[in-house]
């Protein structure tokens, strides 16, 4: 079976959001750097976490893209809230995404393209 897979190591780091929330971010560094291409931030849906984008992030990073995937609060390794069945407001989710995009900009100098 032919396979082009040569995965890069992924890095896990946490970004401080509002209300003492720490957001899990998985970083998949590019295998080859493509100049002038913004990083990609993958955002998951309900009941999953950043790991759901693992195959996509590996594929894009092998093509030279700097990839990130975040876990919303209460998901993955991000901060759990005391009430697990709590629904988060759009403002809370927006703050978390904004904190992660700011952290990516600080690391790379580029605003990420969002994929969800």
Biopython code that builds the backbone (N, CA, C, O; Angstrom):
import numpy as np
from Bio.PDB.StructureBuilder import StructureBuilder

atoms = [
    (1, "UNK", "N", (0.843, -1.181, 0.000)),
    (1, "UNK", "CA", (0.000, 0.000, 0.000)),
    (1, "UNK", "C", (0.885, 1.240, 0.000)),
    (1, "UNK", "O", (1.808, 1.348, 0.808)),
    (2, "UNK", "N", (0.612, 2.156, -0.886)),
    (2, "UNK", "CA", (1.386, 3.392, -1.002)),
    (2, "UNK", "C", (0.884, 4.403, 0.018)),
    (2, "UNK", "O", (-0.324, 4.574, 0.184)),
    (3, "UNK", "N", (1.798, 5.066, 0.695)),
    (3, "UNK", "CA", (1.423, 6.094, 1.658)),
    (3, "UNK", "C", (2.408, 7.250, 1.594)),
    (3, "UNK", "O", (3.623, 7.052, 1.570)),
    (4, "UNK", "N", (1.862, 8.463, 1.567)),
    (4, "UNK", "CA", (2.690, 9.667, 1.559)),
    (4, "UNK", "C", (2.863, 10.223, 2.959)),
    (4, "UNK", "O", (3.438, 11.298, 3.128)),
    (5, "UNK", "N", (2.380, 9.513, 3.962)),
    (5, "UNK", "CA", (2.365, 10.053, 5.307)),
    (5, "UNK", "C", (3.747, 10.066, 5.935)),
    (5, "UNK", "O", (4.399, 9.029, 6.057)),
    (6, "UNK", "N", (4.179, 11.234, 6.325)),
    (6, "UNK", "CA", (5.385, 11.394, 7.118)),
    (6, "UNK", "C", (5.071, 12.488, 8.126)),
    (6, "UNK", "O", (5.470, 13.640, 7.957)),
    (7, "UNK", "N", (4.361, 12.115, 9.163)),
    (7, "UNK", "CA", (3.833, 13.082, 10.113)),
    (7, "UNK", "C", (4.914, 13.839, 10.857)),
    (7, "UNK", "O", (5.938, 13.283, 11.254)),
    (8, "UNK", "N", (4.653, 15.128, 11.035)),
    (8, "UNK", "CA", (5.515, 15.922, 11.895)),
    (8, "UNK", "C", (5.009, 15.776, 13.321)),
    (8, "UNK", "O", (3.841, 15.455, 13.542)),
    (9, "UNK", "N", (5.877, 16.009, 14.275)),
    (9, "UNK", "CA", (5.457, 15.956, 15.667)),
    (9, "UNK", "C", (4.531, 17.118, 15.957)),
    (9, "UNK", "O", (4.754, 18.233, 15.484)),
    (10, "UNK", "N", (3.493, 16.857, 16.733)),
    (10, "UNK", "CA", (2.612, 17.955, 17.105)),
    (10, "UNK", "C", (2.974, 18.429, 18.511)),
    (10, "UNK", "O", (3.451, 17.664, 19.350)),
    (11, "UNK", "N", (2.734, 19.694, 18.730)),
    (11, "UNK", "CA", (3.010, 20.338, 20.004)),
    (11, "UNK", "C", (1.666, 20.681, 20.641)),
    (11, "UNK", "O", (0.730, 21.072, 19.944)),
    (12, "UNK", "N", (1.569, 20.539, 21.954)),
    (12, "UNK", "CA", (0.367, 20.941, 22.682)),
    (12, "UNK", "C", (0.737, 22.139, 23.548)),
    (12, "UNK", "O", (1.728, 22.106, 24.278)),
    (13, "UNK", "N", (-0.063, 23.192, 23.462)),
    (13, "UNK", "CA", (0.129, 24.321, 24.364)),
    (13, "UNK", "C", (-1.238, 24.867, 24.749)),
    (13, "UNK", "O", (-2.257, 24.506, 24.160)),
    (14, "UNK", "N", (-1.242, 25.739, 25.741)),
    (14, "UNK", "CA", (-2.494, 26.275, 26.262)),
    (14, "UNK", "C", (-2.477, 27.795, 26.175)),
    (14, "UNK", "O", (-1.453, 28.439, 26.401)),
    (15, "UNK", "N", (-3.641, 28.350, 25.840)),
    (15, "UNK", "CA", (-3.805, 29.795, 25.707)),
    (15, "UNK", "C", (-4.776, 30.251, 26.789)),
    (15, "UNK", "O", (-5.827, 29.642, 26.990)),
    (16, "UNK", "N", (-4.413, 31.331, 27.487)),
    (16, "UNK", "CA", (-5.306, 31.903, 28.495)),
    (16, "UNK", "C", (-6.418, 32.673, 27.810)),
    (16, "UNK", "O", (-6.164, 33.544, 26.979)),
    (17, "UNK", "N", (-7.662, 32.343, 28.166)),
    (17, "UNK", "CA", (-8.813, 33.084, 27.686)),
    (17, "UNK", "C", (-9.395, 33.839, 28.878)),
    (17, "UNK", "O", (-8.727, 33.976, 29.902)),
    (18, "UNK", "N", (-10.594, 34.319, 28.765)),
    (18, "UNK", "CA", (-11.214, 35.042, 29.869)),
    (18, "UNK", "C", (-11.673, 34.066, 30.961)),
    (18, "UNK", "O", (-11.747, 32.859, 30.732)),
    (19, "UNK", "N", (-11.975, 34.590, 32.124)),
    (19, "UNK", "CA", (-12.522, 33.813, 33.242)),
    (19, "UNK", "C", (-11.617, 32.670, 33.682)),
    (19, "UNK", "O", (-12.115, 31.625, 34.103)),
    (20, "UNK", "N", (-10.303, 32.840, 33.597)),
    (20, "UNK", "CA", (-9.320, 31.817, 34.014)),
    (20, "UNK", "C", (-9.461, 30.513, 33.226)),
    (20, "UNK", "O", (-9.140, 29.441, 33.738)),
    (21, "UNK", "N", (-9.925, 30.600, 32.019)),
    (21, "UNK", "CA", (-10.074, 29.434, 31.146)),
    (21, "UNK", "C", (-8.793, 29.257, 30.346)),
    (21, "UNK", "O", (-8.270, 30.216, 29.777)),
    (22, "UNK", "N", (-8.290, 28.031, 30.303)),
    (22, "UNK", "CA", (-7.132, 27.696, 29.468)),
    (22, "UNK", "C", (-7.623, 26.854, 28.303)),
    (22, "UNK", "O", (-8.307, 25.847, 28.489)),
    (23, "UNK", "N", (-7.263, 27.283, 27.098)),
    (23, "UNK", "CA", (-7.709, 26.621, 25.874)),
    (23, "UNK", "C", (-6.575, 25.756, 25.330)),
    (23, "UNK", "O", (-5.459, 26.233, 25.121)),
    (24, "UNK", "N", (-6.877, 24.476, 25.103)),
    (24, "UNK", "CA", (-5.907, 23.551, 24.511)),
    (24, "UNK", "C", (-5.752, 23.860, 23.023)),
    (24, "UNK", "O", (-6.735, 24.024, 22.299)),
    (25, "UNK", "N", (-4.489, 23.935, 22.582)),
    (25, "UNK", "CA", (-4.199, 24.145, 21.169)),
    (25, "UNK", "C", (-3.179, 23.102, 20.735)),
    (25, "UNK", "O", (-2.136, 22.939, 21.368)),
    (26, "UNK", "N", (-3.486, 22.402, 19.656)),
    (26, "UNK", "CA", (-2.542, 21.463, 19.058)),
    (26, "UNK", "C", (-1.884, 22.170, 17.887)),
    (26, "UNK", "O", (-2.564, 22.768, 17.054)),
    (27, "UNK", "N", (-0.565, 22.102, 17.824)),
    (27, "UNK", "CA", (0.182, 22.754, 16.747)),
    (27, "UNK", "C", (0.891, 21.684, 15.926)),
    (27, "UNK", "O", (1.598, 20.834, 16.468)),
    (28, "UNK", "N", (0.693, 21.738, 14.627)),
    (28, "UNK", "CA", (1.311, 20.819, 13.679)),
    (28, "UNK", "C", (2.234, 21.657, 12.798)),
    (28, "UNK", "O", (1.775, 22.265, 11.831)),
    (29, "UNK", "N", (3.532, 21.698, 13.116)),
    (29, "UNK", "CA", (4.442, 22.530, 12.322)),
    (29, "UNK", "C", (4.555, 22.025, 10.887)),
    (29, "UNK", "O", (4.392, 20.832, 10.631)),
    (30, "UNK", "N", (4.830, 22.920, 9.966)),
    (30, "UNK", "CA", (4.927, 22.512, 8.561)),
    (30, "UNK", "C", (6.164, 21.659, 8.305)),
    (30, "UNK", "O", (7.225, 21.887, 8.885)),
    (31, "UNK", "N", (6.007, 20.674, 7.426)),
    (31, "UNK", "CA", (7.155, 19.854, 7.021)),
    (31, "UNK", "C", (8.125, 20.701, 6.209)),
    (31, "UNK", "O", (9.338, 20.584, 6.380)),
    (32, "UNK", "N", (7.607, 21.550, 5.330)),
    (32, "UNK", "CA", (8.392, 22.504, 4.540)),
    (32, "UNK", "C", (7.686, 23.838, 4.694)),
    (32, "UNK", "O", (6.458, 23.907, 4.627)),
    (33, "UNK", "N", (8.430, 24.860, 4.894)),
    (33, "UNK", "CA", (7.808, 26.164, 5.081)),
    (33, "UNK", "C", (7.447, 26.776, 3.730)),
    (33, "UNK", "O", (8.279, 26.879, 2.829)),
    (34, "UNK", "N", (6.184, 27.179, 3.619)),
    (34, "UNK", "CA", (5.709, 27.889, 2.432)),
    (34, "UNK", "C", (5.623, 29.360, 2.826)),
    (34, "UNK", "O", (4.861, 29.716, 3.724)),
    (35, "UNK", "N", (6.391, 30.207, 2.168)),
    (35, "UNK", "CA", (6.405, 31.615, 2.525)),
    (35, "UNK", "C", (5.113, 32.310, 2.125)),
    (35, "UNK", "O", (4.483, 31.962, 1.126)),
    (36, "UNK", "N", (4.735, 33.291, 2.916)),
    (36, "UNK", "CA", (3.554, 34.123, 2.673)),
    (36, "UNK", "C", (2.235, 33.358, 2.697)),
    (36, "UNK", "O", (1.254, 33.802, 2.102)),
    (37, "UNK", "N", (2.201, 32.225, 3.370)),
    (37, "UNK", "CA", (0.946, 31.501, 3.561)),
    (37, "UNK", "C", (0.561, 31.615, 5.024)),
    (37, "UNK", "O", (1.362, 31.277, 5.895)),
    (38, "UNK", "N", (-0.642, 32.081, 5.316)),
    (38, "UNK", "CA", (-1.047, 32.212, 6.717)),
    (38, "UNK", "C", (-1.236, 30.839, 7.354)),
    (38, "UNK", "O", (-1.479, 29.856, 6.654)),
    (39, "UNK", "N", (-1.125, 30.772, 8.675)),
    (39, "UNK", "CA", (-1.409, 29.518, 9.362)),
    (39, "UNK", "C", (-2.899, 29.184, 9.248)),
    (39, "UNK", "O", (-3.715, 30.045, 8.919)),
    (40, "UNK", "N", (-3.237, 27.935, 9.522)),
    (40, "UNK", "CA", (-4.627, 27.482, 9.478)),
    (40, "UNK", "C", (-5.036, 27.083, 10.887)),
    (40, "UNK", "O", (-4.322, 26.336, 11.557)),
    (41, "UNK", "N", (-6.196, 27.583, 11.341)),
    (41, "UNK", "CA", (-6.760, 27.198, 12.640)),
    (41, "UNK", "C", (-8.030, 26.401, 12.399)),
    (41, "UNK", "O", (-8.988, 26.903, 11.812)),
    (42, "UNK", "N", (-8.030, 25.158, 12.855)),
    (42, "UNK", "CA", (-9.186, 24.269, 12.718)),
    (42, "UNK", "C", (-10.018, 24.343, 13.999)),
    (42, "UNK", "O", (-9.490, 24.241, 15.107)),
    (43, "UNK", "N", (-11.327, 24.522, 13.823)),
    (43, "UNK", "CA", (-12.250, 24.667, 14.950)),
    (43, "UNK", "C", (-13.287, 23.557, 14.866)),
    (43, "UNK", "O", (-13.969, 23.406, 13.853)),
    (44, "UNK", "N", (-13.399, 22.787, 15.934)),
    (44, "UNK", "CA", (-14.274, 21.599, 15.945)),
    (44, "UNK", "C", (-15.740, 21.936, 16.194)),
    (44, "UNK", "O", (-16.091, 23.068, 16.530)),
    (45, "UNK", "N", (-16.578, 20.931, 16.021)),
    (45, "UNK", "CA", (-18.001, 21.047, 16.316)),
    (45, "UNK", "C", (-18.311, 20.507, 17.701)),
    (45, "UNK", "O", (-17.411, 20.336, 18.523)),
    (46, "UNK", "N", (-19.555, 20.246, 17.953)),
    (46, "UNK", "CA", (-20.009, 19.825, 19.276)),
    (46, "UNK", "C", (-19.576, 18.381, 19.587)),
    (46, "UNK", "O", (-19.467, 17.549, 18.686)),
    (47, "UNK", "N", (-19.340, 18.110, 20.829)),
    (47, "UNK", "CA", (-19.013, 16.799, 21.430)),
    (47, "UNK", "C", (-17.663, 16.210, 21.021)),
    (47, "UNK", "O", (-17.394, 15.048, 21.328)),
    (48, "UNK", "N", (-16.822, 16.957, 20.353)),
    (48, "UNK", "CA", (-15.485, 16.468, 20.018)),
    (48, "UNK", "C", (-14.460, 17.498, 20.486)),
    (48, "UNK", "O", (-14.802, 18.394, 21.257)),
    (49, "UNK", "N", (-13.238, 17.392, 20.045)),
    (49, "UNK", "CA", (-12.184, 18.318, 20.474)),
    (49, "UNK", "C", (-11.183, 18.484, 19.335)),
    (49, "UNK", "O", (-11.419, 18.025, 18.218)),
    (50, "UNK", "N", (-10.068, 19.141, 19.626)),
    (50, "UNK", "CA", (-9.049, 19.433, 18.616)),
    (50, "UNK", "C", (-8.562, 18.174, 17.907)),
    (50, "UNK", "O", (-8.237, 18.220, 16.721)),
    (51, "UNK", "N", (-8.508, 17.058, 18.617)),
    (51, "UNK", "CA", (-8.017, 15.798, 18.031)),
    (51, "UNK", "C", (-8.807, 15.387, 16.789)),
    (51, "UNK", "O", (-8.299, 14.632, 15.960)),
    (52, "UNK", "N", (-10.031, 15.869, 16.652)),
    (52, "UNK", "CA", (-10.864, 15.484, 15.503)),
    (52, "UNK", "C", (-10.246, 15.936, 14.176)),
    (52, "UNK", "O", (-10.560, 15.376, 13.125)),
    (53, "UNK", "N", (-9.376, 16.938, 14.220)),
    (53, "UNK", "CA", (-8.750, 17.478, 13.015)),
    (53, "UNK", "C", (-7.381, 16.867, 12.748)),
    (53, "UNK", "O", (-6.683, 17.314, 11.837)),
    (54, "UNK", "N", (-6.983, 15.872, 13.505)),
    (54, "UNK", "CA", (-5.637, 15.305, 13.425)),
    (54, "UNK", "C", (-5.228, 14.937, 11.996)),
    (54, "UNK", "O", (-4.161, 15.347, 11.540)),
    (55, "UNK", "N", (-6.050, 14.178, 11.290)),
    (55, "UNK", "CA", (-5.694, 13.759, 9.926)),
    (55, "UNK", "C", (-5.562, 14.947, 8.979)),
    (55, "UNK", "O", (-4.637, 14.994, 8.168)),
    (56, "UNK", "N", (-6.482, 15.908, 9.075)),
    (56, "UNK", "CA", (-6.425, 17.092, 8.213)),
    (56, "UNK", "C", (-5.177, 17.915, 8.515)),
    (56, "UNK", "O", (-4.491, 18.371, 7.600)),
    (57, "UNK", "N", (-4.885, 18.103, 9.810)),
    (57, "UNK", "CA", (-3.711, 18.902, 10.195)),
    (57, "UNK", "C", (-2.424, 18.241, 9.725)),
    (57, "UNK", "O", (-1.520, 18.923, 9.242)),
    (58, "UNK", "N", (-2.331, 16.924, 9.860)),
    (58, "UNK", "CA", (-1.145, 16.226, 9.366)),
    (58, "UNK", "C", (-1.020, 16.380, 7.850)),
    (58, "UNK", "O", (0.073, 16.625, 7.338)),
    (59, "UNK", "N", (-2.129, 16.236, 7.138)),
    (59, "UNK", "CA", (-2.093, 16.339, 5.680)),
    (59, "UNK", "C", (-1.618, 17.737, 5.256)),
    (59, "UNK", "O", (-0.708, 17.863, 4.437)),
    (60, "UNK", "N", (-2.240, 18.788, 5.821)),
    (60, "UNK", "CA", (-1.868, 20.152, 5.448)),
    (60, "UNK", "C", (-0.449, 20.496, 5.894)),
    (60, "UNK", "O", (0.269, 21.184, 5.168)),
    (61, "UNK", "N", (-0.030, 20.036, 7.069)),
    (61, "UNK", "CA", (1.337, 20.340, 7.527)),
    (61, "UNK", "C", (2.363, 19.639, 6.642)),
    (61, "UNK", "O", (3.448, 20.174, 6.414)),
    (62, "UNK", "N", (2.033, 18.453, 6.144)),
    (62, "UNK", "CA", (2.938, 17.767, 5.208)),
    (62, "UNK", "C", (3.037, 18.494, 3.874)),
    (62, "UNK", "O", (4.003, 18.312, 3.133)),
    (63, "UNK", "N", (2.039, 19.315, 3.568)),
    (63, "UNK", "CA", (2.061, 20.124, 2.345)),
    (63, "UNK", "C", (2.707, 21.484, 2.590)),
    (63, "UNK", "O", (2.789, 22.302, 1.673)),
    (64, "UNK", "N", (3.173, 21.740, 3.832)),
    (64, "UNK", "CA", (3.893, 22.964, 4.131)),
    (64, "UNK", "C", (3.121, 24.024, 4.890)),
    (64, "UNK", "O", (3.626, 25.130, 5.086)),
    (65, "UNK", "N", (1.904, 23.709, 5.323)),
    (65, "UNK", "CA", (1.098, 24.693, 6.047)),
    (65, "UNK", "C", (1.299, 24.547, 7.555)),
    (65, "UNK", "O", (1.412, 23.435, 8.073)),
    (66, "UNK", "N", (1.340, 25.676, 8.247)),
    (66, "UNK", "CA", (1.437, 25.715, 9.701)),
    (66, "UNK", "C", (0.023, 25.562, 10.250)),
    (66, "UNK", "O", (-0.800, 26.460, 10.073)),
    (67, "UNK", "N", (-0.279, 24.440, 10.915)),
    (67, "UNK", "CA", (-1.651, 24.124, 11.321)),
    (67, "UNK", "C", (-1.825, 24.117, 12.833)),
    (67, "UNK", "O", (-0.939, 23.708, 13.585)),
    (68, "UNK", "N", (-2.992, 24.581, 13.249)),
    (68, "UNK", "CA", (-3.378, 24.601, 14.653)),
    (68, "UNK", "C", (-4.806, 24.075, 14.748)),
    (68, "UNK", "O", (-5.606, 24.257, 13.830)),
    (69, "UNK", "N", (-5.119, 23.416, 15.872)),
    (69, "UNK", "CA", (-6.490, 22.999, 16.162)),
    (69, "UNK", "C", (-6.748, 23.291, 17.630)),
    (69, "UNK", "O", (-5.919, 22.974, 18.483)),
    (70, "UNK", "N", (-7.882, 23.890, 17.928)),
    (70, "UNK", "CA", (-8.193, 24.252, 19.312)),
    (70, "UNK", "C", (-9.340, 23.414, 19.843)),
    (70, "UNK", "O", (-10.183, 22.932, 19.086)),
    (71, "UNK", "N", (-9.359, 23.250, 21.168)),
    (71, "UNK", "CA", (-10.481, 22.603, 21.851)),
    (71, "UNK", "C", (-11.238, 23.681, 22.617)),
    (71, "UNK", "O", (-10.649, 24.411, 23.415)),
    (72, "UNK", "N", (-12.535, 23.779, 22.376)),
    (72, "UNK", "CA", (-13.339, 24.753, 23.119)),
    (72, "UNK", "C", (-13.310, 24.448, 24.610)),
    (72, "UNK", "O", (-12.997, 23.327, 25.009)),
    (73, "UNK", "N", (-13.631, 25.427, 25.422)),
    (73, "UNK", "CA", (-13.742, 25.218, 26.864)),
    (73, "UNK", "C", (-14.668, 24.037, 27.146)),
    (73, "UNK", "O", (-15.708, 23.873, 26.508)),
    (74, "UNK", "N", (-14.266, 23.224, 28.114)),
    (74, "UNK", "CA", (-15.051, 22.038, 28.454)),
    (74, "UNK", "C", (-14.808, 20.852, 27.542)),
    (74, "UNK", "O", (-15.383, 19.787, 27.766)),
    (75, "UNK", "N", (-13.972, 21.000, 26.517)),
    (75, "UNK", "CA", (-13.672, 19.932, 25.568)),
    (75, "UNK", "C", (-12.179, 19.618, 25.613)),
    (75, "UNK", "O", (-11.374, 20.463, 26.005)),
    (76, "UNK", "N", (-11.817, 18.413, 25.213)),
    (76, "UNK", "CA", (-10.414, 18.025, 25.169)),
    (76, "UNK", "C", (-9.730, 18.288, 26.496)),
    (76, "UNK", "O", (-10.246, 17.920, 27.551)),
    (77, "UNK", "N", (-8.554, 18.933, 26.444)),
    (77, "UNK", "CA", (-7.806, 19.258, 27.657)),
    (77, "UNK", "C", (-8.001, 20.713, 28.087)),
    (77, "UNK", "O", (-7.302, 21.195, 28.978)),
    (78, "UNK", "N", (-8.944, 21.409, 27.458)),
    (78, "UNK", "CA", (-9.247, 22.781, 27.883)),
    (78, "UNK", "C", (-9.921, 22.740, 29.251)),
    (78, "UNK", "O", (-10.415, 21.696, 29.678)),
    (79, "UNK", "N", (-9.937, 23.868, 29.923)),
    (79, "UNK", "CA", (-10.516, 23.952, 31.262)),
    (79, "UNK", "C", (-11.960, 23.473, 31.262)),
    (79, "UNK", "O", (-12.776, 23.885, 30.438)),
    (80, "UNK", "N", (-12.250, 22.590, 32.211)),
    (80, "UNK", "CA", (-13.620, 22.123, 32.408)),
    (80, "UNK", "C", (-14.322, 23.120, 33.322)),
    (80, "UNK", "O", (-13.699, 23.694, 34.215)),
    (81, "UNK", "N", (-15.584, 23.321, 33.106)),
    (81, "UNK", "CA", (-16.353, 24.219, 33.963)),
    (81, "UNK", "C", (-17.065, 23.388, 35.022)),
    (81, "UNK", "O", (-17.305, 22.197, 34.824)),
    (82, "UNK", "N", (-17.401, 24.016, 36.147)),
    (82, "UNK", "CA", (-18.028, 23.244, 37.233)),
    (82, "UNK", "C", (-19.297, 22.511, 36.814)),
    (82, "UNK", "O", (-19.556, 21.402, 37.281)),
    (83, "UNK", "N", (-20.078, 23.115, 35.947)),
    (83, "UNK", "CA", (-21.319, 22.489, 35.491)),
    (83, "UNK", "C", (-21.090, 21.971, 34.085)),
    (83, "UNK", "O", (-21.086, 22.749, 33.131)),
    (84, "UNK", "N", (-20.898, 20.657, 33.942)),
    (84, "UNK", "CA", (-20.512, 20.081, 32.649)),
    (84, "UNK", "C", (-21.572, 20.230, 31.573)),
    (84, "UNK", "O", (-21.243, 20.235, 30.387)),
    (85, "UNK", "N", (-22.837, 20.352, 31.956)),
    (85, "UNK", "CA", (-23.885, 20.449, 30.934)),
    (85, "UNK", "C", (-24.200, 21.906, 30.580)),
    (85, "UNK", "O", (-25.205, 22.188, 29.928)),
    (86, "UNK", "N", (-23.343, 22.817, 31.011)),
    (86, "UNK", "CA", (-23.550, 24.242, 30.739)),
    (86, "UNK", "C", (-23.406, 24.528, 29.249)),
    (86, "UNK", "O", (-22.522, 23.985, 28.586)),
    (87, "UNK", "N", (-24.265, 25.368, 28.739)),
    (87, "UNK", "CA", (-24.122, 25.853, 27.370)),
    (87, "UNK", "C", (-23.358, 27.157, 27.433)),
    (87, "UNK", "O", (-23.686, 28.024, 28.243)),
    (88, "UNK", "N", (-22.360, 27.313, 26.610)),
    (88, "UNK", "CA", (-21.557, 28.523, 26.630)),
    (88, "UNK", "C", (-22.155, 29.533, 25.673)),
    (88, "UNK", "O", (-22.719, 29.187, 24.635)),
    (89, "UNK", "N", (-22.017, 30.777, 26.052)),
    (89, "UNK", "CA", (-22.568, 31.845, 25.212)),
    (89, "UNK", "C", (-21.685, 32.055, 23.987)),
    (89, "UNK", "O", (-20.518, 31.665, 23.967)),
    (90, "UNK", "N", (-22.260, 32.670, 22.983)),
    (90, "UNK", "CA", (-21.504, 33.003, 21.782)),
    (90, "UNK", "C", (-20.349, 33.938, 22.138)),
    (90, "UNK", "O", (-19.277, 33.850, 21.540)),
    (91, "UNK", "N", (-20.558, 34.826, 23.098)),
    (91, "UNK", "CA", (-19.510, 35.742, 23.538)),
    (91, "UNK", "C", (-18.332, 34.974, 24.157)),
    (91, "UNK", "O", (-17.176, 35.313, 23.902)),
    (92, "UNK", "N", (-18.614, 33.949, 24.963)),
    (92, "UNK", "CA", (-17.542, 33.143, 25.572)),
    (92, "UNK", "C", (-16.746, 32.401, 24.504)),
    (92, "UNK", "O", (-15.516, 32.382, 24.545)),
    (93, "UNK", "N", (-17.440, 31.797, 23.555)),
    (93, "UNK", "CA", (-16.771, 31.068, 22.482)),
    (93, "UNK", "C", (-15.953, 32.033, 21.620)),
    (93, "UNK", "O", (-14.828, 31.720, 21.232)),
    (94, "UNK", "N", (-16.516, 33.200, 21.325)),
    (94, "UNK", "CA", (-15.804, 34.203, 20.539)),
    (94, "UNK", "C", (-14.534, 34.651, 21.254)),
    (94, "UNK", "O", (-13.491, 34.817, 20.622)),
    (95, "UNK", "N", (-14.618, 34.847, 22.570)),
    (95, "UNK", "CA", (-13.433, 35.224, 23.341)),
    (95, "UNK", "C", (-12.351, 34.150, 23.251)),
    (95, "UNK", "O", (-11.168, 34.468, 23.134)),
    (96, "UNK", "N", (-12.755, 32.880, 23.306)),
    (96, "UNK", "CA", (-11.782, 31.783, 23.231)),
    (96, "UNK", "C", (-11.104, 31.738, 21.861)),
    (96, "UNK", "O", (-9.883, 31.603, 21.774)),
    (97, "UNK", "N", (-11.888, 31.850, 20.803)),
    (97, "UNK", "CA", (-11.319, 31.843, 19.445)),
    (97, "UNK", "C", (-10.402, 33.046, 19.263)),
    (97, "UNK", "O", (-9.325, 32.925, 18.680)),
    (98, "UNK", "N", (-10.824, 34.203, 19.757)),
    (98, "UNK", "CA", (-10.011, 35.409, 19.643)),
    (98, "UNK", "C", (-8.684, 35.268, 20.390)),
    (98, "UNK", "O", (-7.643, 35.689, 19.887)),
    (99, "UNK", "N", (-8.715, 34.681, 21.582)),
    (99, "UNK", "CA", (-7.484, 34.478, 22.355)),
    (99, "UNK", "C", (-6.517, 33.563, 21.605)),
    (99, "UNK", "O", (-5.309, 33.799, 21.608)),
    (100, "UNK", "N", (-7.044, 32.523, 20.965)),
    (100, "UNK", "CA", (-6.195, 31.593, 20.218)),
    (100, "UNK", "C", (-5.648, 32.257, 18.959)),
    (100, "UNK", "O", (-4.466, 32.105, 18.649)),
    (101, "UNK", "N", (-6.487, 32.992, 18.228)),
    (101, "UNK", "CA", (-5.980, 33.659, 17.020)),
    (101, "UNK", "C", (-4.919, 34.706, 17.380)),
    (101, "UNK", "O", (-3.948, 34.883, 16.644)),
    (102, "UNK", "N", (-5.101, 35.396, 18.504)),
    (102, "UNK", "CA", (-4.079, 36.358, 18.959)),
    (102, "UNK", "C", (-2.767, 35.643, 19.282)),
    (102, "UNK", "O", (-1.692, 36.143, 18.952)),
    (103, "UNK", "N", (-2.849, 34.482, 19.923)),
    (103, "UNK", "CA", (-1.643, 33.717, 20.264)),
    (103, "UNK", "C", (-0.931, 33.234, 18.997)),
    (103, "UNK", "O", (0.298, 33.262, 18.927)),
    (104, "UNK", "N", (-1.692, 32.797, 18.011)),
    (104, "UNK", "CA", (-1.098, 32.352, 16.743)),
    (104, "UNK", "C", (-0.436, 33.539, 16.035)),
    (104, "UNK", "O", (0.661, 33.403, 15.494)),
    (105, "UNK", "N", (-1.094, 34.693, 16.037)),
    (105, "UNK", "CA", (-0.507, 35.882, 15.434)),
    (105, "UNK", "C", (0.798, 36.254, 16.141)),
    (105, "UNK", "O", (1.772, 36.625, 15.485)),
    (106, "UNK", "N", (0.825, 36.157, 17.473)),
    (106, "UNK", "CA", (2.040, 36.472, 18.230)),
    (106, "UNK", "C", (3.183, 35.517, 17.873)),
    (106, "UNK", "O", (4.345, 35.923, 17.852)),
    (107, "UNK", "N", (2.858, 34.254, 17.593)),
    (107, "UNK", "CA", (3.870, 33.261, 17.240)),
    (107, "UNK", "C", (4.363, 33.413, 15.802)),
    (107, "UNK", "O", (5.551, 33.236, 15.532)),
    (108, "UNK", "N", (3.466, 33.737, 14.889)),
    (108, "UNK", "CA", (3.781, 33.643, 13.460)),
    (108, "UNK", "C", (3.861, 34.977, 12.731)),
    (108, "UNK", "O", (4.516, 35.083, 11.694)),
    (109, "UNK", "N", (3.193, 35.998, 13.272)),
    (109, "UNK", "CA", (3.106, 37.280, 12.577)),
    (109, "UNK", "C", (2.000, 37.302, 11.538)),
    (109, "UNK", "O", (1.862, 38.279, 10.802)),
    (110, "UNK", "N", (1.200, 36.228, 11.468)),
    (110, "UNK", "CA", (0.089, 36.146, 10.519)),
    (110, "UNK", "C", (-1.203, 35.815, 11.273)),
    (110, "UNK", "O", (-1.188, 35.071, 12.255)),
    (111, "UNK", "N", (-2.317, 36.376, 10.802)),
    (111, "UNK", "CA", (-3.620, 35.970, 11.313)),
    (111, "UNK", "C", (-3.979, 34.655, 10.630)),
    (111, "UNK", "O", (-3.758, 34.502, 9.429)),
    (112, "UNK", "N", (-4.534, 33.702, 11.386)),
    (112, "UNK", "CA", (-4.838, 32.409, 10.779)),
    (112, "UNK", "C", (-6.120, 32.428, 9.947)),
    (112, "UNK", "O", (-7.019, 33.241, 10.161)),
    (113, "UNK", "N", (-6.165, 31.514, 9.005)),
    (113, "UNK", "CA", (-7.388, 31.215, 8.266)),
    (113, "UNK", "C", (-8.164, 30.236, 9.137)),
    (113, "UNK", "O", (-7.599, 29.255, 9.623)),
    (114, "UNK", "N", (-9.480, 30.497, 9.343)),
    (114, "UNK", "CA", (-10.293, 29.631, 10.184)),
    (114, "UNK", "C", (-11.002, 28.590, 9.335)),
    (114, "UNK", "O", (-11.576, 28.902, 8.292)),
    (115, "UNK", "N", (-10.954, 27.343, 9.801)),
    (115, "UNK", "CA", (-11.659, 26.236, 9.134)),
    (115, "UNK", "C", (-12.479, 25.540, 10.205)),
    (115, "UNK", "O", (-11.958, 25.189, 11.264)),
    (116, "UNK", "N", (-13.770, 25.339, 9.929)),
    (116, "UNK", "CA", (-14.619, 24.675, 10.926)),
    (116, "UNK", "C", (-15.733, 23.924, 10.273)),
    (116, "UNK", "O", (-16.546, 23.304, 10.959)),
]
sb = StructureBuilder()
sb.init_structure("model")
sb.init_model(0)
sb.init_chain("A")
sb.init_seg("    ")
for serial, (resi, resn, name, xyz) in enumerate(atoms, 1):
    if name == "N":
        sb.init_residue(resn, " ", resi, " ")
    sb.init_atom(name, np.array(xyz, "f"), 0.0, 1.0, " ", f" {name:<3s}", serial, name[0])
structure = sb.get_structure()
